């Protein structure tokens, strides 16, 4: 098509996209082009602004490496990651859902831990936390035998693979739900932490006058063949950044009910603090066989790992345990 005016550009691109054989690709790219062109027209984008935007995209790539994905961080900072999560869960975002962001700190092969035991594996001072959680299907039936990965930051706001002081796999554990779909464990209260701001994401936050903090939370990843893998977080209602999460991850449904106790907690050898403690009880739902034809969220975090199909769902086959790769600093942000 010969272009006569700016109005001809969009139809010309769409006519070329119409040649694509994959209907989903054709649908997505056509919508993307229409919205992108309409955006430029709406804001009357200048040539200088266009060049700045291209440079910004290039910078996202330059700040991405094996242990940090600036593009994913940007997606979260624009609320896009949470939008995708909600659009794909909870009746396409219309009802409450237990689904939430996976985040960058999940690790394979968390230590198998018995219900009631502690995930504190090295001295970690802080308020003691007792967690009780139950898991059931959408009809309220308990789900026994589900694997539940738990991970969290320390009371100082570091995950163990960021912090050389913590033992390997500290504040991590894998539990199996009992006949009532329940797990329980002992830990310490996590703290919120900052996301990296040394790249384009930091420029975006500073331009908006926003902070870079995430509120304190616990991570859950629940897996059982025949069910959609559930990835979730449970947020501390007392965190001062609860309503201004830099990654827009907090939904009202996932604000935990932490109950504080001021009497002394029972003595356990894995925690030095036996004073103030909190209890939290939560109940989670996941859909049966809803993952047919979809990739497990874990797969996107485990390139090169093996999978098998079980009851229509992809099942991760854990590799042999390998040596630990430890990263110092707060910018360990894996894609």
C-alpha positions in Angstrom: 0.0 0.0 0.0 1.3 3.4 -0.9 0.9 5.8 2.1 -0.9 9.0 1.3 -1.4 10.3 4.9 -0.9 9.2 8.5 -4.4 7.6 8.4 -3.1 5.0 5.9 -0.4 3.7 8.2 -2.5 1.6 10.5 -4.6 -0.1 7.7 -1.4 -0.9 5.8 0.2 -2.7 8.8 -3.0 -4.5 9.6 -3.3 -5.7 6.0 0.1 -7.3 6.2 -0.7 -8.9 9.6 -3.7 -10.5 8.0 -1.3 -12.8 6.2 -0.2 -14.5 9.4 -1.4 -18.1 9.6 -1.6 -18.4 13.4 -5.0 -16.9 14.3 -4.0 -16.1 17.9 -0.8 -14.3 16.7 -2.9 -12.4 14.2 -5.4 -11.4 16.9 -2.8 -10.2 19.4 -0.6 -8.3 17.0 -3.5 -6.6 15.2 -4.9 -5.4 18.5 -1.4 -4.3 19.6 -0.8 -2.3 16.5 -4.2 -0.6 16.7 -3.7 0.4 20.3 -0.1 1.5 19.8 -1.0 3.7 16.8 -4.0 5.2 18.6 -1.7 5.9 21.6 0.7 7.9 19.5 -2.1 9.8 18.0 -3.8 10.5 21.3 -0.7 12.0 23.0 0.7 13.5 19.8 4.0 11.8 20.4 7.0 13.9 19.2 10.1 12.5 17.5 12.2 13.3 20.5 9.8 11.4 22.8 9.8 8.5 20.4 13.6 8.3 20.5 13.6 8.5 24.3 11.1 5.7 24.4 13.2 3.5 22.2 16.2 4.2 24.4 14.2 3.2 27.4 13.4 -0.1 25.8 17.1 -0.7 25.0 18.0 0.1 28.6 15.6 -2.6 29.8 17.6 -5.1 27.9 20.9 -3.8 29.1 19.9 -4.0 32.7 18.7 -7.6 32.3 21.1 -10.5 33.0 21.0 -14.1 34.4 20.0 -13.0 37.8 17.9 -9.9 37.1 15.0 -9.2 34.6 14.4 -5.5 34.4 11.5 -6.0 31.9 9.6 -8.2 34.4 10.3 -5.6 37.1 9.0 -2.9 34.8 5.9 -5.0 34.1 5.2 -5.2 37.8 5.8 -1.6 38.4 3.2 -0.7 35.8 0.7 -3.1 37.3 0.7 -5.2 34.1 1.9 -8.4 35.8 -1.0 -8.2 38.4 -3.4 -7.4 35.6 -2.5 -10.6 33.7 -2.7 -12.6 36.9 -6.2 -11.4 37.7 -7.4 -11.7 34.1 -6.5 -15.3 34.1 -7.9 -16.2 37.5 -11.0 -15.5 39.6 -13.5 -15.6 36.7 -11.2 -13.4 34.6 -10.8 -10.9 37.4 -14.4 -10.5 38.3 -14.3 -12.5 41.6 -11.9 -13.0 44.5 -8.9 -15.2 43.7 -6.1 -16.7 45.7 -3.7 -16.3 42.8 -0.9 -13.7 43.0 2.6 -13.0 41.7 5.3 -15.6 41.8 8.1 -13.1 42.3 11.8 -13.6 41.6 12.9 -15.6 44.6 11.3 -19.1 44.3 13.9 -21.9 44.3 13.5 -25.5 43.4 14.2 -28.3 45.9 13.1 -26.6 49.1 13.7 -28.9 52.1 10.8 -31.3 52.8 9.5 -30.3 56.1 7.0 -32.0 58.5 3.8 -30.2 59.5 4.4 -28.3 62.7 8.1 -28.0 62.2 10.1 -24.8 61.7 11.5 -23.3 58.5 14.0 -21.3 60.5 17.3 -23.1 59.6 19.8 -20.7 61.1 19.7 -18.0 63.9 17.1 -15.5 62.6 16.1 -13.0 65.3 12.6 -11.6 65.0 9.0 -12.0 66.1 7.9 -15.7 66.0 5.2 -16.6 63.5 3.0 -19.7 63.5 1.1 -20.4 60.3 -1.9 -22.7 59.7 -3.2 -23.1 56.2 -5.8 -25.3 54.5 -6.3 -26.0 50.9 -9.5 -27.1 49.2 -11.1 -27.2 45.8 -13.7 -24.8 44.5 -16.4 -27.0 46.1 -14.9 -26.8 49.5 -13.5 -30.3 49.5 -10.0 -30.6 51.2 -7.1 -31.4 49.0 -4.8 -34.0 50.7 -1.4 -34.8 49.4 -0.7 -31.5 47.7 2.9 -30.2 47.7 3.2 -26.7 49.2 6.3 -24.6 48.7 6.8 -21.8 51.3 9.4 -19.1 51.1 9.8 -15.6 52.6 12.2 -12.8 53.5 13.8 -12.4 56.9 12.7 -9.8 59.4 15.5 -7.7 57.9 14.0 -7.9 54.4 16.4 -10.4 52.8 15.8 -13.8 51.1 18.4 -16.3 52.0 19.9 -16.4 48.5 20.6 -12.6 48.9 22.1 -12.8 52.4 25.4 -14.6 53.2 24.5 -14.6 56.9 21.5 -16.9 56.4 21.9 -20.7 56.0 21.1 -22.3 52.7 17.3 -22.7 52.3 16.6 -20.7 55.5 13.0 -19.6 55.7 12.0 -22.1 52.9 10.2 -25.4 53.1 8.1 -27.9 51.2 5.1 -29.3 53.0 2.5 -32.0 52.1 -1.1 -31.3 53.0 -2.7 -33.9 55.4 -6.1 -35.6 55.0 -7.8 -32.3 55.9 -5.8 -30.4 53.3 -3.9 -28.7 56.0 -0.3 -27.6 56.7 1.3 -25.8 59.6 4.7 -24.5 60.4 6.8 -22.1 62.6 8.8 -19.2 61.2 9.6 -15.5 61.9 7.7 -12.5 60.7 8.9 -11.4 57.3 9.7 -7.8 56.5 9.1 -5.7 53.4 12.0 -4.9 51.1 12.9 -2.6 48.2 13.0 -3.5 44.5 16.1 -2.5 42.6 16.1 1.2 41.4 19.5 1.4 39.5 17.9 1.0 36.1 15.0 2.2 34.0 12.5 1.1 36.7 14.1 3.4 39.2 13.8 6.3 36.7 10.1 5.6 36.3 9.5 5.5 40.1 11.4 8.7 40.7 9.6 10.5 37.9 6.3 9.5 39.5 7.4 10.3 43.0 6.9 6.7 44.1 8.8 4.6 46.6 10.3 1.2 45.7 9.1 -0.9 48.6 7.1 -4.1 48.7 5.0 -4.9 51.8 5.9 -7.9 53.9 4.4 -11.2 52.7 4.6 -15.0 52.7 4.9 -17.0 49.4 2.9 -20.1 48.6 3.2 -22.4 45.6 0.7 -25.3 45.7 1.0 -28.2 43.3 -1.0 -31.5 42.8 -1.6 -33.4 39.6 -5.1 -32.7 38.3 -5.2 -29.2 39.7 -4.1 -25.8 38.4 -0.9 -24.8 40.2 -1.7 -22.1 42.7 0.9 -19.3 43.2 0.0 -16.8 45.9 1.3 -14.4 48.5 -0.2 -13.5 51.9 0.3 -9.9 53.0 0.9 -8.4 56.4 -2.0 -5.9 57.2 0.3 -3.8 59.5 2.8 -3.0 56.8 3.0 0.7 56.1 3.4 0.1 52.4 0.4 -2.2 52.0 -1.6 0.3 49.9 1.3 1.5 47.9 3.0 -1.7 46.9 5.6 -0.9 44.2 4.5 -4.0 42.2 0.7 -3.5 42.7 0.4 -7.1 44.1 -1.8 -6.6 47.1 -5.5 -7.6 46.7 -7.9 -7.3 49.6 -8.6 -11.0 49.5 -4.9 -11.7 50.3 -4.4 -9.5 53.3 -3.7 -11.9 56.1 -5.2 -12.1 59.5 -2.2 -11.9 61.8 -3.1 -12.4 65.5 -0.5 -11.0 67.9 0.3 -12.7 71.2 2.4 -10.9 73.8 3.0 -13.9 76.1 6.1 -15.9 75.7 6.1 -18.5 72.9 7.2 -22.1 73.5 10.9 -22.6 73.3 12.2 -24.0 70.1 15.9 -24.7 69.3 15.7 -23.0 65.8 14.7 -19.6 67.0 16.4 -17.3 69.5 13.4 -15.0 70.0 10.7 -16.4 72.3 8.8 -13.3 73.2 6.2 -11.6 70.9 4.7 -14.0 68.4 1.9 -14.0 65.8 -0.5 -16.6 64.5 -2.0 -16.6 61.0 -4.6 -18.9 59.7 -5.6 -19.0 56.0 -7.7 -21.0 53.6 -7.0 -21.4 49.9 -8.9 -22.6 46.9 -7.6 -24.1 43.6 -9.5 -25.4 40.6 -9.4 -29.0 39.5 -7.8 -29.8 36.2 -8.0 -26.2 35.1 -4.4 -26.2 33.8 -4.9 -28.4 30.8 -2.9 -27.0 27.9 -1.2 -24.4 30.1 2.3 -24.2 31.4 2.9 -24.5 35.1 4.1 -21.1 36.6 7.1 -23.0 37.9 8.2 -23.8 34.3 8.8 -20.2 33.5 11.2 -20.1 36.4 13.1 -23.3 35.6 14.6 -23.2 32.1 16.1 -26.5 31.1 14.1 -28.6 33.7 12.2 -31.7 32.8 8.4 -32.0 32.8 5.8 -34.8 32.4 2.1 -34.7 31.8 -0.1 -35.9 34.7 -3.9 -35.8 34.5 -3.8 -33.1 31.8 -1.4 -30.9 33.8 2.4 -30.4 33.5 4.3 -31.8 36.4 7.8 -30.6 37.3 10.4 -33.4 37.6 12.9 -32.1 40.2 16.6 -32.4 39.1 19.3 -33.8 41.3 20.2 -31.4 44.1 23.1 -29.1 43.1 25.3 -26.7 44.8 23.9 -23.4 45.9 24.5 -20.2 44.0 24.4 -17.3 46.4 24.0 -13.7 45.4 24.8 -10.8 47.6 22.8 -7.6 47.6 19.1 -6.9 47.0 19.1 -7.0 43.2 18.8 -10.8 42.8 15.8 -10.6 40.5 15.5 -13.7 38.4 13.2 -13.9 35.4 
